[in-house]
Amino acid sequence: MLESIATRMARLGFVESAVEDILQLRPFTFRRAIHQPAYRRRWKKHGPLGLAVAFFLLQESLSLEDLRRLLDDESIAALHLQGFLEPNRLGIRCKVDLYPCLGKYFFTDSAFEVEPWPEQVYWLGGDSYTLAYCTPRRSYARALDLCSGSGVHALLAGCPALGVDINPRAIEFGRLNAALNGISQVEFAQGDCCSAEGTYDLVTLNPPFVPTPEGVAELYRTGGGNGEGVTERVVRRLATWLNPGGLFSMATEAPDGALQRMRRWLGSGWGLAELRKFEFPIEEYIFSNILSSGTPPDQQEAEYERWLDTYEDHNIQKMVSAQYFAVRLAPGVPDWEHSLEIGHPSGPPSEADWSLWLNEK
Ligand SMILES: C[S@@+](CC[C@H](N)C(=O)[O-])C[C@H]1O[C@@H](n2cnc3c(N)ncnc32)[C@H](O)[C@@H]1O
């Protein structure tokens, strides 16, 4: 039954570029709850496609009549069975988000939750799209997606894959999204990222990367005091997972110098690439994280000081948003590394870009 939702959305043309055109926002992952009134003026002019944006990405309530313009009865019943529909005085609201990404669809918890909670399943953010777009779409025999969240990267791998996440609710969403997209060759297992076994040609990772002081609980976000608690453990284990010639693909935000730290953690036998999107001054970075964590206004200043102390303790002066690759080189091939500026990707690059990024002649 779930598949009927994906089929209907594909038929409507609910894809990234259409959402961005309707919201007049590129990338649309930069939408903010506070701008809701402005978005409302935009989606209303767009018929059923506008209704899809409103219902699945803006948490707008629709009348039953409008919901029936958007979805057939089978799809409405499927959403109801999942417990995703909430009737209220304005109509019916969808409690979860639905994201289009590279021709597939992904349910997640809502990006507009006023108060985040520890097991909230990460929505598809700019980091998720960066990893989805930048990972070369080639033929892999088997893929491992660590910190899988909604399951997006395991389900885009196009081969038998394993998704691993510490959050049991993320595992439920991974399985649900597999069913939504009619994919049966991907499995999901709950556990720590480093509990994964086996060997693979592709390992993807969008880790929890935000450097945070003690007591910040959201699993999708907190990367420990230096932000690299998960990243460092995964990178240090890559040689046990990746076959020679295999590729590690990671989107993250990290204190400046990540490429050099990756080289230190991996040693020799690897080609490393950094594709830099943009940099954040730490004051701005900290403040946007405090605002998005639902900290009450009267506590924001004290919280800001607490975060700033953590960043000073770890000597973090700048955060860099970037995509990284590590290629496991065949014996005898010299190490290489490079860093390029790419900006925020607005779609998958060409095969020529991938060759350049991966240093292929
Ligand atoms: C930034 S989200 C990325 C989700 C998804 N991969 C994406 O790109 O949209 C990070 C994910 O890491 C998971 N996580 C946090 N700590 C973990 C750990 N130690 N082992 C495995 N997963 C972990 C969180 O539950 C969350 O789903």
The ligand as an SDF file (V2000), in Angstrom:
LIG
                    3D

 27 29  0  0  0  0  0  0  0  0999 V2000
   23.0090   13.6440   10.6030 C   0  0  0  0  0  0  0  0  0  0  0  0
   22.0350   12.1830   10.8300 S   0  0  0  0  0  0  0  0  0  0  0  0
   22.1830   11.4580    9.2150 C   0  0  0  0  0  0  0  0  0  0  0  0
   21.0060   10.6130    8.8050 C   0  0  0  0  0  0  0  0  0  0  0  0
   21.0230   10.1420    7.3400 C   0  0  0  0  0  0  0  0  0  0  0  0
   22.1590    9.3030    7.0830 N   0  0  0  0  0  0  0  0  0  0  0  0
   21.0180   11.3160    6.3980 C   0  0  0  0  0  0  0  0  0  0  0  0
   22.0260   11.5610    5.7270 O   0  0  0  0  0  0  0  0  0  0  0  0
   19.9840   12.0050    6.3140 O   0  0  0  0  0  0  0  0  0  0  0  0
   23.0750   11.1820   11.8660 C   0  0  0  0  0  0  0  0  0  0  0  0
   22.5110    9.8170   12.2510 C   0  0  0  0  0  0  0  0  0  0  0  0
   23.5020    9.1550   13.0620 O   0  0  0  0  0  0  0  0  0  0  0  0
   22.8500    8.3200   14.0130 C   0  0  0  0  0  0  0  0  0  0  0  0
   23.8370    8.0130   15.0770 N   0  0  0  0  0  0  0  0  0  0  0  0
   24.2890    8.8070   16.0760 C   0  0  0  0  0  0  0  0  0  0  0  0
   25.2360    8.1760   16.7860 N   0  0  0  0  0  0  0  0  0  0  0  0
   25.4150    6.9600   16.2240 C   0  0  0  0  0  0  0  0  0  0  0  0
   26.2820    5.8340   16.4900 C   0  0  0  0  0  0  0  0  0  0  0  0
   27.1620    5.8640   17.4960 N   0  0  0  0  0  0  0  0  0  0  0  0
   26.1800    4.7380   15.7240 N   0  0  0  0  0  0  0  0  0  0  0  0
   25.2630    4.6820   14.6930 C   0  0  0  0  0  0  0  0  0  0  0  0
   24.4290    5.7000   14.3970 N   0  0  0  0  0  0  0  0  0  0  0  0
   24.5160    6.8340   15.1350 C   0  0  0  0  0  0  0  0  0  0  0  0
   21.6580    9.1650   14.4420 C   0  0  0  0  0  0  0  0  0  0  0  0
   20.6680    8.3850   15.0460 O   0  0  0  0  0  0  0  0  0  0  0  0
   21.2480    9.7850   13.0860 C   0  0  0  0  0  0  0  0  0  0  0  0
   20.2890    8.9770   12.4550 O   0  0  0  0  0  0  0  0  0  0  0  0
  1  2  1  0
  2  3  1  0
  2 10  1  0
  3  4  1  0
  4  5  1  0
  5  6  1  0
  5  7  1  0
  7  8  2  0
  7  9  1  0
 10 11  1  0
 11 12  1  0
 11 26  1  0
 12 13  1  0
 13 14  1  0
 13 24  1  0
 14 15  1  0
 14 23  1  0
 15 16  2  0
 16 17  1  0
 17 18  1  0
 17 23  2  0
 18 19  1  0
 18 20  2  0
 20 21  1  0
 21 22  2  0
 22 23  1  0
 24 25  1  0
 24 26  1  0
 26 27  1  0
M  CHG  2   2   1   9  -1
M  END
$$$$
